[in-house]
Amino acid sequence: MLSAIKKGLLAGSLFVLGAASASAAPFCVFSGAWHGQRVCLRNVRNVTVERLPGVRQVGQIANFRAFEPAAARPPFRCLNGKQLNVWRTPRLFHGRPVVHNGDQGPQCTYGTWLITRIRP
């Protein structure tokens, strides 16, 4: 079970087994609000998105949340509650919305995430 949790954390999402059910209930390690809905975010290799050709800012993720182990490096918990920019790039990530907190002034850490799914 512990190795499954570690694998889930590395993939950017954790699946917790319910006590009364054998099916997995989704839990997001990284999340935020996008257009008023909670979304899960998957951490990917950090990219300076705002400097890519053809990029445009399309909004912000509100109330970013990182539920990660205390020893996580870099520690994204310091961004909890912040608003992070959302970008679209024509080539990178196939035009999917990309969350990146560069171009927002000094930050405690920088990261890049993909919006993976809407949480119920």
C-alpha positions in Angstrom: 0.0 0.0 0.0 2.8 2.4 0.9 4.5 1.9 -2.5 1.2 2.7 -4.2 1.0 5.9 -2.2 4.5 6.9 -3.2 3.8 6.2 -6.8 0.6 8.3 -6.6 2.5 11.2 -5.1 5.2 11.1 -7.8 2.5 11.1 -10.5 0.8 14.1 -8.9 -2.3 12.5 -7.6 -3.1 10.1 -4.8 -5.8 7.5 -4.7 -7.1 6.6 -1.3 -9.0 3.4 -0.7 -12.4 3.8 1.0 -13.0 1.8 4.1 -16.3 0.4 2.9 -15.4 0.1 -0.8 -12.7 -1.5 -2.8 -12.9 1.2 -5.4 -10.5 4.1 -5.4 -11.7 7.7 -4.5 -9.6 10.4 -6.2 -7.6 12.8 -4.1 -5.5 15.5 -5.7 -2.0 16.3 -4.4 -2.1 19.6 -6.3 -5.4 21.5 -6.9 -7.0 24.8 -7.4 -10.1 26.6 -8.8 -10.4 27.1 -12.5 -13.5 29.0 -13.8 -15.2 28.4 -10.4 -14.6 24.6 -10.4 -12.1 22.6 -8.3 -9.5 21.0 -10.6 -6.7 18.6 -10.1 -3.2 19.6 -11.3 -0.3 17.4 -12.3 3.1 18.7 -11.6 5.4 18.5 -14.7 9.0 19.6 -15.3 9.2 23.3 -14.7 9.1 25.3 -17.9 9.4 29.1 -18.3 6.1 29.1 -20.2 5.7 32.9 -20.5 8.8 33.1 -22.7 7.6 30.6 -25.3 6.6 31.8 -28.8 2.9 32.3 -29.3 2.0 31.9 -25.6 -0.9 33.8 -24.1 -2.2 34.1 -20.6 -5.8 32.8 -20.3 -6.5 33.3 -16.6 -5.5 32.2 -13.2 -5.9 29.2 -10.9 -7.4 30.5 -7.6 -6.6 29.1 -4.2 -3.7 26.8 -5.2 -3.4 23.8 -2.8 -0.4 21.4 -2.4 -1.0 18.4 -0.1 2.5 16.9 -0.1 4.9 15.3 2.3 6.9 17.7 4.5 10.1 16.6 2.9 9.0 17.4 -0.6 11.5 19.3 -2.7 10.8 21.8 -3.9 8.1 22.5 -1.3 5.1 23.8 -3.2 3.1 24.2 0.1 4.5 27.7 0.3 2.2 28.6 -2.6 -1.0 27.5 -0.8 -3.8 30.0 -1.2 -2.1 31.9 -4.0 -3.4 32.6 -7.5 -1.2 31.2 -10.3 -1.2 32.2 -13.9 -2.7 29.9 -16.6 -1.2 29.9 -20.1 -1.9 28.3 -23.5 1.0 27.5 -25.8 0.4 26.4 -29.3 3.0 23.6 -29.3 3.9 22.7 -25.7 1.5 20.3 -24.0 -0.6 20.2 -27.2 -2.3 23.5 -26.4 -3.7 22.4 -23.0 -3.9 25.0 -20.3 -0.6 25.1 -18.3 -0.3 26.6 -14.8 2.9 28.4 -14.2 3.8 31.0 -11.6 6.6 32.7 -13.4 6.1 36.3 -14.5 4.3 36.9 -11.1 7.2 38.6 -9.3 9.3 36.9 -6.6 8.0 33.6 -5.5 9.0 31.1 -2.7 9.4 28.5 -5.5 8.4 28.0 -9.2 6.5 25.2 -10.8 4.5 24.1 -13.8 1.3 22.0 -13.7 -1.2 20.6 -16.2 -5.0 20.8 -15.4 -5.9 17.1 -15.4 -9.5 16.8 -14.3 -12.4 18.5 -12.6 -13.0 17.3 -9.1 -16.6 16.4 -8.1 
